[in-house]
């Protein structure tokens, strides 16, 4: 994962992303990647999965 922090308290999932970070252009070059789980990943200590991409236009 890039720039993604997940925590679970009870049944509440919290996802933290630092919007000031950048990881370069997307594959198409149209957007700048800010955060990604890089596919689907398990929620900590839970059976659910999360797939997340955060980006902005160039």
CHARMM-style PDB file with segment names, atoms N, HN, CA, C and O in Angstrom:
ATOM      1  N   UNK     1       0.845  -1.182   0.000  1.00  0.00      PROA
ATOM      2  CA  UNK     1       0.000   0.000   0.000  1.00  0.00      PROA
ATOM      3  C   UNK     1       0.888   1.242   0.000  1.00  0.00      PROA
ATOM      4  O   UNK     1       1.969   1.263   0.588  1.00  0.00      PROA
ATOM      5  N   UNK     2       0.404   2.250  -0.664  1.00  0.00      PROA
ATOM      6  HN  UNK     2      -0.474   2.233  -1.142  1.00  0.00      PROA
ATOM      7  CA  UNK     2       1.113   3.527  -0.716  1.00  0.00      PROA
ATOM      8  C   UNK     2       0.266   4.589  -0.040  1.00  0.00      PROA
ATOM      9  O   UNK     2      -0.824   4.908  -0.516  1.00  0.00      PROA
ATOM     10  N   UNK     3       0.756   5.146   1.071  1.00  0.00      PROA
ATOM     11  HN  UNK     3       1.641   4.888   1.458  1.00  0.00      PROA
ATOM     12  CA  UNK     3       0.137   6.297   1.725  1.00  0.00      PROA
ATOM     13  C   UNK     3      -1.285   5.995   2.208  1.00  0.00      PROA
ATOM     14  O   UNK     3      -2.147   6.873   2.176  1.00  0.00      PROA
ATOM     15  N   UNK     4      -1.531   4.771   2.651  1.00  0.00      PROA
ATOM     16  HN  UNK     4      -0.831   4.058   2.678  1.00  0.00      PROA
ATOM     17  CA  UNK     4      -2.844   4.375   3.162  1.00  0.00      PROA
ATOM     18  C   UNK     4      -2.646   3.715   4.520  1.00  0.00      PROA
ATOM     19  O   UNK     4      -1.841   2.795   4.661  1.00  0.00      PROA
ATOM     20  N   UNK     5      -3.386   4.193   5.518  1.00  0.00      PROA
ATOM     21  HN  UNK     5      -4.040   4.941   5.403  1.00  0.00      PROA
ATOM     22  CA  UNK     5      -3.346   3.588   6.847  1.00  0.00      PROA
ATOM     23  C   UNK     5      -4.781   3.237   7.232  1.00  0.00      PROA
ATOM     24  O   UNK     5      -5.660   4.098   7.225  1.00  0.00      PROA
ATOM     25  N   UNK     6      -5.013   1.967   7.569  1.00  0.00      PROA
ATOM     26  HN  UNK     6      -4.299   1.267   7.575  1.00  0.00      PROA
ATOM     27  CA  UNK     6      -6.351   1.515   7.951  1.00  0.00      PROA
ATOM     28  C   UNK     6      -6.344   1.053   9.398  1.00  0.00      PROA
ATOM     29  O   UNK     6      -5.434   0.343   9.826  1.00  0.00      PROA
ATOM     30  N   UNK     7      -7.362   1.457  10.154  1.00  0.00      PROA
ATOM     31  HN  UNK     7      -8.102   2.034   9.806  1.00  0.00      PROA
ATOM     32  CA  UNK     7      -7.538   0.987  11.520  1.00  0.00      PROA
ATOM     33  C   UNK     7      -9.002   0.620  11.723  1.00  0.00      PROA
ATOM     34  O   UNK     7      -9.895   1.188  11.093  1.00  0.00      PROA
ATOM     35  N   UNK     8      -9.228  -0.337  12.611  1.00  0.00      PROA
ATOM     36  HN  UNK     8      -8.503  -0.798  13.122  1.00  0.00      PROA
ATOM     37  CA  UNK     8     -10.583  -0.753  12.937  1.00  0.00      PROA
ATOM     38  C   UNK     8     -10.772  -0.612  14.436  1.00  0.00      PROA
ATOM     39  O   UNK     8      -9.980  -1.122  15.228  1.00  0.00      PROA
ATOM     40  N   UNK     9     -11.838   0.092  14.815  1.00  0.00      PROA
ATOM     41  HN  UNK     9     -12.482   0.506  14.171  1.00  0.00      PROA
ATOM     42  CA  UNK     9     -12.226   0.207  16.220  1.00  0.00      PROA
ATOM     43  C   UNK     9     -13.660  -0.283  16.311  1.00  0.00      PROA
ATOM     44  O   UNK     9     -14.579   0.379  15.828  1.00  0.00      PROA
ATOM     45  N   UNK    10     -13.853  -1.439  16.928  1.00  0.00      PROA
ATOM     46  HN  UNK    10     -13.107  -1.977  17.320  1.00  0.00      PROA
ATOM     47  CA  UNK    10     -15.183  -2.045  16.948  1.00  0.00      PROA
ATOM     48  C   UNK    10     -15.570  -2.434  15.540  1.00  0.00      PROA
ATOM     49  O   UNK    10     -14.913  -3.266  14.914  1.00  0.00      PROA
ATOM     50  N   UNK    11     -16.638  -1.832  15.040  1.00  0.00      PROA
ATOM     51  HN  UNK    11     -17.172  -1.156  15.548  1.00  0.00      PROA
ATOM     52  CA  UNK    11     -17.068  -2.112  13.667  1.00  0.00      PROA
ATOM     53  C   UNK    11     -16.842  -0.912  12.740  1.00  0.00      PROA
ATOM     54  O   UNK    11     -17.416  -0.850  11.653  1.00  0.00      PROA
ATOM     55  N   UNK    12     -16.010   0.036  13.168  1.00  0.00      PROA
ATOM     56  HN  UNK    12     -15.544  -0.014  14.051  1.00  0.00      PROA
ATOM     57  CA  UNK    12     -15.741   1.240  12.364  1.00  0.00      PROA
ATOM     58  C   UNK    12     -14.357   1.149  11.732  1.00  0.00      PROA
ATOM     59  O   UNK    12     -13.349   1.028  12.429  1.00  0.00      PROA
ATOM     60  N   UNK    13     -14.322   1.209  10.413  1.00  0.00      PROA
ATOM     61  HN  UNK    13     -15.141   1.307   9.847  1.00  0.00      PROA
ATOM     62  CA  UNK    13     -13.072   1.238   9.656  1.00  0.00      PROA
ATOM     63  C   UNK    13     -12.718   2.695   9.387  1.00  0.00      PROA
ATOM     64  O   UNK    13     -13.540   3.460   8.883  1.00  0.00      PROA
ATOM     65  N   UNK    14     -11.478   3.076   9.729  1.00  0.00      PROA
ATOM     66  HN  UNK    14     -10.810   2.454  10.139  1.00  0.00      PROA
ATOM     67  CA  UNK    14     -10.979   4.413   9.442  1.00  0.00      PROA
ATOM     68  C   UNK    14      -9.807   4.289   8.481  1.00  0.00      PROA
ATOM     69  O   UNK    14      -8.885   3.504   8.704  1.00  0.00      PROA
ATOM     70  N   UNK    15      -9.853   5.073   7.410  1.00  0.00      PROA
ATOM     71  HN  UNK    15     -10.601   5.711   7.229  1.00  0.00      PROA
ATOM     72  CA  UNK    15      -8.778   5.083   6.414  1.00  0.00      PROA
ATOM     73  C   UNK    15      -8.147   6.468   6.426  1.00  0.00      PROA
ATOM     74  O   UNK    15      -8.840   7.475   6.283  1.00  0.00      PROA
ATOM     75  N   UNK    16      -6.813   6.516   6.599  1.00  0.00      PROA
ATOM     76  HN  UNK    16      -6.249   5.698   6.715  1.00  0.00      PROA
ATOM     77  CA  UNK    16      -6.096   7.793   6.602  1.00  0.00      PROA
ATOM     78  C   UNK    16      -5.199   7.864   5.377  1.00  0.00      PROA
ATOM     79  O   UNK    16      -4.483   6.917   5.053  1.00  0.00      PROA
ATOM     80  N   UNK    17      -5.255   9.020   4.695  1.00  0.00      PROA
ATOM     81  HN  UNK    17      -5.836   9.789   4.958  1.00  0.00      PROA
ATOM     82  CA  UNK    17      -4.432   9.300   3.518  1.00  0.00      PROA
ATOM     83  C   UNK    17      -3.886  10.707   3.671  1.00  0.00      PROA
ATOM     84  O   UNK    17      -4.639  11.638   3.956  1.00  0.00      PROA
ATOM     85  N   UNK    18      -2.578  10.870   3.484  1.00  0.00      PROA
ATOM     86  HN  UNK    18      -1.966  10.113   3.252  1.00  0.00      PROA
ATOM     87  CA  UNK    18      -1.956  12.204   3.514  1.00  0.00      PROA
ATOM     88  C   UNK    18      -2.081  12.803   2.107  1.00  0.00      PROA
ATOM     89  O   UNK    18      -1.384  12.382   1.185  1.00  0.00      PROA
ATOM     90  N   UNK    19      -2.966  13.778   1.953  1.00  0.00      PROA
ATOM     91  HN  UNK    19      -3.533  14.120   2.703  1.00  0.00      PROA
ATOM     92  CA  UNK    19      -3.237  14.355   0.639  1.00  0.00      PROA
ATOM     93  C   UNK    19      -2.109  15.235   0.118  1.00  0.00      PROA
ATOM     94  O   UNK    19      -2.162  15.691  -1.025  1.00  0.00      PROA
ATOM     95  N   UNK    20      -1.087  15.482   0.937  1.00  0.00      PROA
ATOM     96  HN  UNK    20      -1.043  15.112   1.865  1.00  0.00      PROA
ATOM     97  CA  UNK    20       0.046  16.293   0.474  1.00  0.00      PROA
ATOM     98  C   UNK    20       1.085  15.459  -0.278  1.00  0.00      PROA
ATOM     99  O   UNK    20       1.982  16.019  -0.910  1.00  0.00      PROA
ATOM    100  N   UNK    21       0.978  14.146  -0.219  1.00  0.00      PROA
ATOM    101  HN  UNK    21       0.250  13.692   0.294  1.00  0.00      PROA
ATOM    102  CA  UNK    21       1.965  13.276  -0.884  1.00  0.00      PROA
ATOM    103  C   UNK    21       1.547  12.976  -2.310  1.00  0.00      PROA
ATOM    104  O   UNK    21       0.362  12.994  -2.643  1.00  0.00      PROA
ATOM    105  N   UNK    22       2.542  12.700  -3.151  1.00  0.00      PROA
ATOM    106  HN  UNK    22       3.504  12.685  -2.880  1.00  0.00      PROA
ATOM    107  CA  UNK    22       2.320  12.292  -4.535  1.00  0.00      PROA
ATOM    108  C   UNK    22       3.265  11.159  -4.871  1.00  0.00      PROA
ATOM    109  O   UNK    22       4.399  11.120  -4.394  1.00  0.00      PROA
ATOM    110  N   UNK    23       2.784  10.217  -5.710  1.00  0.00      PROA
ATOM    111  HN  UNK    23       1.863  10.248  -6.097  1.00  0.00      PROA
ATOM    112  CA  UNK    23       3.605   9.085  -6.117  1.00  0.00      PROA
ATOM    113  C   UNK    23       3.784   9.018  -7.628  1.00  0.00      PROA
ATOM    114  O   UNK    23       4.024   7.949  -8.189  1.00  0.00      PROA
ATOM    115  N   UNK    24       3.664  10.174  -8.279  1.00  0.00      PROA
ATOM    116  HN  UNK    24       3.469  11.043  -7.823  1.00  0.00      PROA
ATOM    117  CA  UNK    24       3.914  10.253  -9.704  1.00  0.00      PROA
ATOM    118  C   UNK    24       2.665  10.036 -10.531  1.00  0.00      PROA
ATOM    119  O   UNK    24       1.569   9.880  -9.991  1.00  0.00      PROA
ATOM    120  N   UNK    25       2.835  10.027 -11.847  1.00  0.00      PROA
ATOM    121  HN  UNK    25       3.725  10.154 -12.285  1.00  0.00      PROA
ATOM    122  CA  UNK    25       1.689   9.911 -12.745  1.00  0.00      PROA
ATOM    123  C   UNK    25       1.134   8.492 -12.791  1.00  0.00      PROA
ATOM    124  O   UNK    25       1.833   7.518 -12.515  1.00  0.00      PROA
ATOM    125  N   UNK    26      -0.148   8.409 -13.149  1.00  0.00      PROA
ATOM    126  HN  UNK    26      -0.715   9.201 -13.373  1.00  0.00      PROA
ATOM    127  CA  UNK    26      -0.780   7.106 -13.366  1.00  0.00      PROA
ATOM    128  C   UNK    26      -0.219   6.492 -14.644  1.00  0.00      PROA
ATOM    129  O   UNK    26       0.569   7.123 -15.348  1.00  0.00      PROA
ATOM    130  N   UNK    27      -0.622   5.279 -14.935  1.00  0.00      PROA
ATOM    131  HN  UNK    27      -1.262   4.767 -14.363  1.00  0.00      PROA
ATOM    132  CA  UNK    27      -0.138   4.597 -16.140  1.00  0.00      PROA
ATOM    133  C   UNK    27      -0.528   5.363 -17.406  1.00  0.00      PROA
ATOM    134  O   UNK    27       0.235   5.404 -18.371  1.00  0.00      PROA
ATOM    135  N   UNK    28      -1.716   5.968 -17.399  1.00  0.00      PROA
ATOM    136  HN  UNK    28      -2.336   5.935 -16.615  1.00  0.00      PROA
ATOM    137  CA  UNK    28      -2.155   6.723 -18.575  1.00  0.00      PROA
ATOM    138  C   UNK    28      -1.508   8.099 -18.653  1.00  0.00      PROA
ATOM    139  O   UNK    28      -1.460   8.708 -19.722  1.00  0.00      PROA
ATOM    140  N   UNK    29      -1.006   8.590 -17.511  1.00  0.00      PROA
ATOM    141  HN  UNK    29      -1.044   8.095 -16.643  1.00  0.00      PROA
ATOM    142  CA  UNK    29      -0.389   9.901 -17.466  1.00  0.00      PROA
ATOM    143  C   UNK    29      -1.372  11.043 -17.292  1.00  0.00      PROA
ATOM    144  O   UNK    29      -0.969  12.206 -17.293  1.00  0.00      PROA
ATOM    145  N   UNK    30      -2.652  10.736 -17.143  1.00  0.00      PROA
ATOM    146  HN  UNK    30      -2.980   9.792 -17.142  1.00  0.00      PROA
ATOM    147  CA  UNK    30      -3.675  11.778 -17.020  1.00  0.00      PROA
ATOM    148  C   UNK    30      -3.856  12.271 -15.593  1.00  0.00      PROA
ATOM    149  O   UNK    30      -4.380  13.364 -15.380  1.00  0.00      PROA
ATOM    150  N   UNK    31      -3.431  11.482 -14.616  1.00  0.00      PROA
ATOM    151  HN  UNK    31      -3.005  10.594 -14.789  1.00  0.00      PROA
ATOM    152  CA  UNK    31      -3.638  11.842 -13.214  1.00  0.00      PROA
ATOM    153  C   UNK    31      -2.358  11.625 -12.411  1.00  0.00      PROA
ATOM    154  O   UNK    31      -1.434  10.941 -12.852  1.00  0.00      PROA
ATOM    155  N   UNK    32      -2.326  12.226 -11.218  1.00  0.00      PROA
ATOM    156  HN  UNK    32      -3.076  12.781 -10.860  1.00  0.00      PROA
ATOM    157  CA  UNK    32      -1.227  12.054 -10.271  1.00  0.00      PROA
ATOM    158  C   UNK    32      -1.739  11.157  -9.138  1.00  0.00      PROA
ATOM    159  O   UNK    32      -2.778  11.444  -8.543  1.00  0.00      PROA
ATOM    160  N   UNK    33      -1.037  10.105  -8.848  1.00  0.00      PROA
ATOM    161  HN  UNK    33      -0.193   9.872  -9.331  1.00  0.00      PROA
ATOM    162  CA  UNK    33      -1.435   9.175  -7.797  1.00  0.00      PROA
ATOM    163  C   UNK    33      -1.039   9.749  -6.438  1.00  0.00      PROA
ATOM    164  O   UNK    33       0.103  10.159  -6.232  1.00  0.00      PROA
ATOM    165  N   UNK    34      -2.003   9.770  -5.516  1.00  0.00      PROA
ATOM    166  HN  UNK    34      -2.930   9.436  -5.684  1.00  0.00      PROA
ATOM    167  CA  UNK    34      -1.771  10.261  -4.160  1.00  0.00      PROA
ATOM    168  C   UNK    34      -1.686   9.096  -3.179  1.00  0.00      PROA
ATOM    169  O   UNK    34      -0.857   9.106  -2.270  1.00  0.00      PROA
ATOM    170  N   UNK    35      -2.545   8.094  -3.364  1.00  0.00      PROA
ATOM    171  HN  UNK    35      -3.219   8.087  -4.103  1.00  0.00      PROA
ATOM    172  CA  UNK    35      -2.546   6.928  -2.484  1.00  0.00      PROA
ATOM    173  C   UNK    35      -3.196   5.762  -3.208  1.00  0.00      PROA
ATOM    174  O   UNK    35      -4.040   5.952  -4.083  1.00  0.00      PROA
ATOM    175  N   UNK    36      -2.790   4.544  -2.831  1.00  0.00      PROA
ATOM    176  HN  UNK    36      -2.104   4.390  -2.120  1.00  0.00      PROA
ATOM    177  CA  UNK    36      -3.381   3.360  -3.434  1.00  0.00      PROA
ATOM    178  C   UNK    36      -3.156   2.145  -2.543  1.00  0.00      PROA
ATOM    179  O   UNK    36      -2.113   2.005  -1.904  1.00  0.00      PROA
ATOM    180  N   UNK    37      -4.149   1.277  -2.517  1.00  0.00      PROA
ATOM    181  HN  UNK    37      -4.996   1.390  -3.037  1.00  0.00      PROA
ATOM    182  CA  UNK    37      -3.946  -0.020  -1.863  1.00  0.00      PROA
ATOM    183  C   UNK    37      -3.276  -0.986  -2.831  1.00  0.00      PROA
ATOM    184  O   UNK    37      -2.884  -2.084  -2.436  1.00  0.00      PROA
ATOM    185  N   UNK    38      -3.141  -0.593  -4.083  1.00  0.00      PROA
ATOM    186  HN  UNK    38      -3.459   0.299  -4.404  1.00  0.00      PROA
ATOM    187  CA  UNK    38      -2.520  -1.404  -5.130  1.00  0.00      PROA
ATOM    188  C   UNK    38      -3.239  -2.738  -5.276  1.00  0.00      PROA
ATOM    189  O   UNK    38      -2.624  -3.804  -5.243  1.00  0.00      PROA
ATOM    190  N   UNK    39      -4.540  -2.653  -5.435  1.00  0.00      PROA
ATOM    191  HN  UNK    39      -5.040  -1.787  -5.462  1.00  0.00      PROA
ATOM    192  CA  UNK    39      -5.396  -3.838  -5.531  1.00  0.00      PROA
ATOM    193  C   UNK    39      -6.241  -3.956  -4.274  1.00  0.00      PROA
ATOM    194  O   UNK    39      -6.278  -3.042  -3.450  1.00  0.00      PROA
ATOM    195  N   UNK    40      -6.911  -5.072  -4.135  1.00  0.00      PROA
ATOM    196  HN  UNK    40      -6.881  -5.814  -4.804  1.00  0.00      PROA
ATOM    197  CA  UNK    40      -7.764  -5.291  -2.968  1.00  0.00      PROA
ATOM    198  C   UNK    40      -6.940  -5.871  -1.829  1.00  0.00      PROA
ATOM    199  O   UNK    40      -6.176  -6.815  -2.029  1.00  0.00      PROA
ATOM    200  N   UNK    41      -7.093  -5.312  -0.642  1.00  0.00      PROA
ATOM    201  HN  UNK    41      -7.713  -4.545  -0.480  1.00  0.00      PROA
ATOM    202  CA  UNK    41      -6.359  -5.775   0.535  1.00  0.00      PROA
ATOM    203  C   UNK    41      -7.342  -6.020   1.673  1.00  0.00      PROA
ATOM    204  O   UNK    41      -8.414  -5.417   1.726  1.00  0.00      PROA
ATOM    205  N   UNK    42      -6.965  -6.907   2.575  1.00  0.00      PROA
ATOM    206  HN  UNK    42      -6.094  -7.397   2.532  1.00  0.00      PROA
ATOM    207  CA  UNK    42      -7.823  -7.250   3.707  1.00  0.00      PROA
ATOM    208  C   UNK    42      -7.853  -6.117   4.722  1.00  0.00      PROA
ATOM    209  O   UNK    42      -6.845  -5.459   4.979  1.00  0.00      PROA
ATOM    210  N   UNK    43      -9.021  -5.907   5.287  1.00  0.00      PROA
ATOM    211  HN  UNK    43      -9.840  -6.441   5.079  1.00  0.00      PROA
ATOM    212  CA  UNK    43      -9.159  -4.988   6.413  1.00  0.00      PROA
ATOM    213  C   UNK    43      -8.500  -5.677   7.608  1.00  0.00      PROA
ATOM    214  O   UNK    43      -8.703  -6.876   7.800  1.00  0.00      PROA
ATOM    215  N   UNK    44      -7.715  -4.955   8.419  1.00  0.00      PROA
ATOM    216  HN  UNK    44      -7.550  -3.981   8.263  1.00  0.00      PROA
ATOM    217  CA  UNK    44      -7.005  -5.593   9.535  1.00  0.00      PROA
ATOM    218  C   UNK    44      -7.935  -6.405  10.445  1.00  0.00      PROA
ATOM    219  O   UNK    44      -8.915  -5.885  10.978  1.00  0.00      PROA
ATOM    220  N   UNK    45      -7.607  -7.677  10.608  1.00  0.00      PROA
ATOM    221  HN  UNK    45      -6.811  -8.100  10.175  1.00  0.00      PROA
ATOM    222  CA  UNK    45      -8.323  -8.590  11.504  1.00  0.00      PROA
ATOM    223  C   UNK    45      -9.804  -8.760  11.171  1.00  0.00      PROA
ATOM    224  O   UNK    45     -10.618  -9.028  12.054  1.00  0.00      PROA
ATOM    225  N   UNK    46     -10.150  -8.601   9.881  1.00  0.00      PROA
ATOM    226  HN  UNK    46      -9.488  -8.383   9.163  1.00  0.00      PROA
ATOM    227  CA  UNK    46     -11.542  -8.726   9.433  1.00  0.00      PROA
ATOM    228  C   UNK    46     -11.566  -9.474   8.104  1.00  0.00      PROA
ATOM    229  O   UNK    46     -10.548  -9.528   7.415  1.00  0.00      PROA
ATOM    230  N   UNK    47     -12.717 -10.058   7.728  1.00  0.00      PROA
ATOM    231  HN  UNK    47     -13.544 -10.014   8.289  1.00  0.00      PROA
ATOM    232  CA  UNK    47     -12.804 -10.769   6.442  1.00  0.00      PROA
ATOM    233  C   UNK    47     -13.038  -9.847   5.246  1.00  0.00      PROA
ATOM    234  O   UNK    47     -12.886 -10.281   4.104  1.00  0.00      PROA
ATOM    235  N   UNK    48     -13.404  -8.582   5.484  1.00  0.00      PROA
ATOM    236  HN  UNK    48     -13.527  -8.230   6.412  1.00  0.00      PROA
ATOM    237  CA  UNK    48     -13.692  -7.652   4.391  1.00  0.00      PROA
ATOM    238  C   UNK    48     -12.412  -7.231   3.670  1.00  0.00      PROA
ATOM    239  O   UNK    48     -11.310  -7.300   4.213  1.00  0.00      PROA
ATOM    240  N   UNK    49     -12.605  -6.795   2.430  1.00  0.00      PROA
ATOM    241  HN  UNK    49     -13.500  -6.739   1.988  1.00  0.00      PROA
ATOM    242  CA  UNK    49     -11.491  -6.300   1.615  1.00  0.00      PROA
ATOM    243  C   UNK    49     -11.784  -4.863   1.171  1.00  0.00      PROA
ATOM    244  O   UNK    49     -12.940  -4.451   1.080  1.00  0.00      PROA
ATOM    245  N   UNK    50     -10.709  -4.110   0.896  1.00  0.00      PROA
ATOM    246  HN  UNK    50      -9.770  -4.446   0.970  1.00  0.00      PROA
ATOM    247  CA  UNK    50     -10.814  -2.721   0.431  1.00  0.00      PROA
ATOM    248  C   UNK    50      -9.922  -2.550  -0.790  1.00  0.00      PROA
ATOM    249  O   UNK    50      -8.795  -3.044  -0.823  1.00  0.00      PROA
ATOM    250  N   UNK    51     -10.435  -1.851  -1.788  1.00  0.00      PROA
ATOM    251  HN  UNK    51     -11.350  -1.450  -1.761  1.00  0.00      PROA
ATOM    252  CA  UNK    51      -9.652  -1.429  -2.933  1.00  0.00      PROA
ATOM    253  C   UNK    51      -9.771   0.086  -3.038  1.00  0.00      PROA
ATOM    254  O   UNK    51     -10.876   0.606  -3.196  1.00  0.00      PROA
ATOM    255  N   UNK    52      -8.649   0.803  -2.952  1.00  0.00      PROA
ATOM    256  HN  UNK    52      -7.752   0.380  -2.823  1.00  0.00      PROA
ATOM    257  CA  UNK    52      -8.707   2.266  -2.873  1.00  0.00      PROA
ATOM    258  C   UNK    52      -7.666   2.890  -3.787  1.00  0.00      PROA
ATOM    259  O   UNK    52      -6.506   2.476  -3.809  1.00  0.00      PROA
ATOM    260  N   UNK    53      -8.104   3.902  -4.546  1.00  0.00      PROA
ATOM    261  HN  UNK    53      -9.046   4.238  -4.527  1.00  0.00      PROA
ATOM    262  CA  UNK    53      -7.193   4.739  -5.317  1.00  0.00      PROA
ATOM    263  C   UNK    53      -7.588   6.187  -5.066  1.00  0.00      PROA
ATOM    264  O   UNK    53      -8.757   6.548  -5.196  1.00  0.00      PROA
ATOM    265  N   UNK    54      -6.608   7.021  -4.706  1.00  0.00      PROA
ATOM    266  HN  UNK    54      -5.657   6.728  -4.601  1.00  0.00      PROA
ATOM    267  CA  UNK    54      -6.835   8.449  -4.545  1.00  0.00      PROA
ATOM    268  C   UNK    54      -5.910   9.141  -5.541  1.00  0.00      PROA
ATOM    269  O   UNK    54      -4.708   8.877  -5.574  1.00  0.00      PROA
ATOM    270  N   UNK    55      -6.485  10.030  -6.354  1.00  0.00      PROA
ATOM    271  HN  UNK    55      -7.461  10.244  -6.327  1.00  0.00      PROA
ATOM    272  CA  UNK    55      -5.697  10.694  -7.393  1.00  0.00      PROA
ATOM    273  C   UNK    55      -6.292  12.053  -7.696  1.00  0.00      PROA
ATOM    274  O   UNK    55      -7.409  12.363  -7.283  1.00  0.00      PROA
ATOM    275  N   UNK    56      -5.524  12.870  -8.430  1.00  0.00      PROA
ATOM    276  HN  UNK    56      -4.616  12.618  -8.765  1.00  0.00      PROA
ATOM    277  CA  UNK    56      -6.041  14.162  -8.902  1.00  0.00      PROA
ATOM    278  C   UNK    56      -5.576  14.353 -10.339  1.00  0.00      PROA
ATOM    279  O   UNK    56      -4.570  13.791 -10.770  1.00  0.00      PROA
ATOM    280  N   UNK    57      -6.339  15.163 -11.066  1.00  0.00      PROA
ATOM    281  HN  UNK    57      -7.157  15.620 -10.716  1.00  0.00      PROA
ATOM    282  CA  UNK    57      -5.982  15.467 -12.458  1.00  0.00      PROA
ATOM    283  C   UNK    57      -4.708  16.264 -12.492  1.00  0.00      PROA
ATOM    284  O   UNK    57      -4.420  17.042 -11.582  1.00  0.00      PROA
ATOM    285  N   UNK    58      -3.939  16.067 -13.553  1.00  0.00      PROA
ATOM    286  HN  UNK    58      -4.172  15.434 -14.292  1.00  0.00      PROA
ATOM    287  CA  UNK    58      -2.707  16.822 -13.769  1.00  0.00      PROA
ATOM    288  C   UNK    58      -2.993  18.274 -14.000  1.00  0.00      PROA
ATOM    289  OT1 UNK    58      -2.069  19.061 -14.201  1.00  0.00      PROA
TER     290      UNK     58
END
